[in-house]
């Protein structure tokens, strides 16, 4: 049983299908949904079913990061969540929102699970296009020493424009890119492109990006390794989750472990409304706090 179920309304079928599956499988007392004011027409079907009197809808302006931060803090940095059981559905939630919700809720309760529903199928196209200016998340932007070089640790997804946008803005001396194993044809194609594009200029590492603890441990070992670079002491560290959504859970816990690192978010101007279809039977679920 969960006292609170927190999700985000998008245009994807996963929003509604994931909500229905969670209601069937778990006892959910209260339900809170983030709702961003983009692609409103495409979200109407999901909003009509979800937006009833038993569910709470939080209206947010996607283009106002300060307003997002203030509204999420106002709602979730609240004593009503003290020691409550939380189920955070990250399937269609922006990563910045995931991090902010965890930032504030983790001050009130340690009983936070996340759940991620994979699509049944993907469109051949990319999820998003035309990345906007990368930004560090408020209160999670690390400690910067201008005398030290930057290290970028990124979990790659299906598009590379956002990795390039971060590299262009922060000009890291070193870049480490994690990519998911070839568990289907699409991953195989993407991984070949990653290797071709970045092999000579970045350190590439394979890891199961859907396993948030495995990814957390892999990155921790790199940060803590006392080799000649010793990233923990000698670099400013920027982390970006651009691949499978559970990697955002890994990144939050890395920030909790190393407060000096910065979490970077890259919104996009345009999204592919046909990116995903349906929902897989099996979900990814686990503790959101390590």
C-alpha positions in Angstrom: 0.0 0.0 0.0 1.2 3.5 -0.9 0.0 6.7 0.8 0.8 8.7 -2.3 1.2 7.9 -6.0 2.9 10.7 -8.0 3.0 10.8 -11.8 3.0 13.1 -14.7 0.4 13.5 -17.4 1.8 13.4 -20.9 0.4 12.5 -24.4 1.9 9.0 -24.2 -0.4 6.0 -23.8 1.9 5.0 -20.9 0.5 7.8 -18.7 -3.0 6.2 -18.6 -2.0 2.6 -18.9 0.6 2.9 -16.2 -1.8 4.6 -13.9 -4.4 1.8 -14.5 -1.8 -0.9 -13.8 -0.6 0.8 -10.7 -4.2 1.1 -9.4 -4.9 -2.5 -10.1 -1.7 -3.8 -8.5 -1.1 -1.4 -5.6 -3.4 0.2 -3.1 -3.0 4.0 -3.8 -4.5 6.3 -1.2 -3.8 9.7 -2.8 -2.8 10.5 -6.4 -0.9 13.6 -7.5 -0.2 14.3 -11.2 2.1 17.0 -12.6 0.6 18.6 -15.7 2.8 20.8 -18.0 1.2 23.3 -20.3 2.7 21.9 -23.5 1.0 19.8 -26.3 -2.3 20.4 -24.6 -4.5 19.0 -27.3 -2.5 15.8 -27.4 -2.9 15.3 -23.6 -6.6 15.8 -23.5 -7.6 12.1 -23.6 -5.3 11.3 -20.6 -6.3 14.4 -18.8 -10.0 13.7 -19.1 -9.7 10.3 -17.4 -7.1 11.3 -14.8 -8.4 14.8 -14.0 -11.3 13.8 -11.8 -12.2 14.8 -8.3 -10.2 12.0 -6.7 -6.9 13.1 -8.2 -4.9 16.2 -7.6 -3.5 18.0 -10.7 -0.5 20.3 -10.4 -0.4 22.8 -13.2 3.2 23.8 -14.2 4.8 26.0 -16.9 7.3 23.9 -18.7 9.3 27.1 -19.7 9.5 28.5 -16.2 12.2 26.5 -14.3 12.0 28.9 -11.3 8.2 28.4 -11.1 8.6 24.7 -11.4 11.1 24.6 -8.5 8.9 26.9 -6.3 5.7 24.9 -7.0 7.3 21.5 -6.5 8.9 22.7 -3.2 5.7 24.2 -2.0 3.8 21.0 -2.6 6.3 18.3 -1.6 8.4 19.9 1.1 5.5 19.4 3.4 4.9 17.6 6.7 2.0 15.6 5.3 4.6 13.4 3.7 6.4 12.6 6.9 7.2 8.9 7.0 4.7 8.1 4.3 5.0 5.4 1.6 5.4 7.0 -1.8 5.2 5.5 -5.3 6.9 7.8 -7.9 5.9 6.9 -11.5 8.8 8.3 -13.5 7.6 6.8 -16.9 6.6 10.1 -18.5 8.0 12.6 -16.0 10.7 15.1 -16.9 14.0 14.3 -15.2 14.3 17.7 -13.6 11.0 17.2 -11.9 12.0 13.7 -10.7 15.1 15.2 -9.1 13.2 18.1 -7.5 10.5 15.8 -6.1 13.1 13.5 -4.6 15.0 16.4 -3.3 12.1 17.6 -1.2 10.4 14.4 -0.4 13.6 12.7 0.8 13.7 15.4 3.6 10.4 14.0 4.9 10.4 10.3 4.2 12.8 7.5 3.2 10.0 5.3 2.0 10.0 6.2 -1.7 9.8 3.7 -4.5 10.0 4.5 -8.2 8.2 2.6 -11.0 9.0 2.8 -14.7 6.8 1.3 -17.4 8.5 0.6 -20.7 6.6 1.2 -23.9 5.5 -1.9 -25.9 7.0 -0.4 -29.0 9.0 2.6 -30.1 8.6 4.8 -33.2 11.6 4.8 -35.5 12.2 8.5 -34.9 13.8 10.2 -32.0 11.9 11.4 -28.9 12.9 15.0 -29.1 14.5 17.5 -31.4 16.2 20.9 -31.1 17.6 20.9 -27.6 17.3 24.0 -25.6 20.1 25.5 -23.5 21.4 23.0 -20.9 20.9 24.0 -17.3 22.0 22.9 -13.9 19.2 22.1 -11.5 18.6 24.6 -8.7 20.1 23.6 -5.4 21.7 20.6 -7.2 24.3 22.5 -9.2 27.3 21.3 -7.3 30.4 23.2 -6.1 32.5 24.7 -8.8 36.2 25.4 -8.6 37.2 27.6 -11.6 40.8 26.3 -11.3 39.7 22.7 -12.0 38.7 21.1 -15.3 35.2 19.7 -15.9 34.2 16.1 -16.2 31.0 15.2 -17.9 29.3 11.8 -17.1 26.4 11.2 -19.4 24.0 8.2 -19.8 23.3 8.1 -23.6 19.9 7.6 -25.1 18.7 7.6 -28.7 19.7 11.1 -29.6 23.1 12.8 -29.4 22.2 16.4 -29.8 21.7 16.9 -26.1 25.1 15.3 -25.2 26.7 17.7 -27.7 24.8 20.6 -26.3 26.2 19.9 -22.8 29.7 19.4 -24.2 29.5 22.7 -26.1 28.3 24.7 -23.1 30.5 23.3 -20.3 33.6 22.3 -22.4 34.6 19.2 -20.3 38.2 18.1 -20.4 37.0 14.5 -20.0 33.7 12.9 -21.0 32.5 9.5 -20.0 29.4 8.1 -21.8 27.5 5.1 -20.6 25.4 3.2 -23.0 22.9 0.4 -22.6 23.8 -3.1 -23.9 22.5 -4.4 -27.3 19.3 -6.0 -26.0 17.3 -5.3 -29.1 17.9 -4.2 -32.7 17.4 -0.5 -31.9 20.0 -0.5 -29.1 22.4 -2.2 -31.5 22.0 0.5 -34.1 22.3 3.3 -31.5 25.3 1.8 -29.9 27.1 1.6 -33.2 26.4 5.3 -33.8 27.6 6.2 -30.3 30.9 4.3 -30.9 31.4 5.9 -34.3 30.6 9.4 -33.0 32.4 9.4 -29.7 35.0 6.6 -29.5 38.0 8.8 -30.2 37.0 11.7 -28.0 35.2 10.1 -25.0 35.5 7.2 -22.7 32.7 4.8 -23.5 31.3 2.2 -21.0 28.5 -0.3 -21.3 26.1 -0.8 -18.4 22.5 -1.8 -17.8 21.0 1.6 -17.6 17.6 0.3 -16.4 19.3 -1.0 -13.3 19.6 2.2 -11.3 21.8 0.6 -8.5 24.2 -1.0 -11.0 24.7 2.3 -12.8 25.1 4.1 -9.5 27.8 1.7 -8.4 29.6 1.9 -11.8 29.8 5.7 -11.7 30.7 5.8 -8.0 33.7 3.5 -8.7 34.9 5.9 -11.4 34.5 9.0 -9.2 36.3 7.3 -6.2 39.1 5.7 -8.2 42.3 7.2 -6.9 44.2 7.0 -10.1 46.2 9.8 -11.6 43.1 11.7 -12.4 41.1 11.1 -9.2 38.0 12.8 -10.4 36.5 13.3 -6.9 39.2 15.7 -5.9 40.6 17.1 -9.1 37.6 17.8 -11.3 34.2 19.6 -11.3 31.7 16.8 -12.1 28.6 17.3 -14.2 26.1 14.4 -14.5 23.4 14.0 -17.1 20.7 11.4 -17.5 19.8 11.2 -21.2 19.1 7.5 -21.6 16.7 5.1 -19.9 14.6 7.0 -17.3 15.8 4.9 -14.3 19.2 6.4 -14.8 17.7 9.6 -13.4 17.3 7.7 -10.1 21.0 6.8 -10.2 22.0 10.4 -10.8 19.9 11.7 -7.9 21.6 9.2 -5.5 25.0 10.2 -6.8 24.2 13.8 -6.0 23.1 12.7 -2.5 26.4 10.9 -2.1 28.6 13.6 -3.6 27.0 17.0 -3.1 29.8 18.6 -5.1 28.5 17.1 -8.4 26.0 19.0 -10.6 22.9 17.5 -12.2 22.3 18.8 -15.7 19.0 18.9 -17.5 18.5 19.6 -21.2 14.9 20.4 -22.3 13.9 20.2 -25.9 11.9 22.5 -28.1 10.1 19.8 -30.1 8.9 16.3 -29.2 7.9 13.3 -31.3 4.2 12.6 -30.3 4.4 9.1 -31.8 7.5 8.1 -30.0 6.0 5.3 -28.0 3.0 3.0 -28.1 1.4 0.7 -25.5 3.0 -0.6 -22.4 5.0 -3.7 -21.5 3.6 -6.1 -18.9 6.7 -6.0 -16.7 7.7 -2.8 -15.0 11.0 -1.6 -13.5 10.4 -0.9 -9.8 12.7 -0.3 -6.8 13.7 2.0 -4.0 14.4 5.5 -5.2 16.8 6.1 -2.3 20.0 4.0 -1.9 
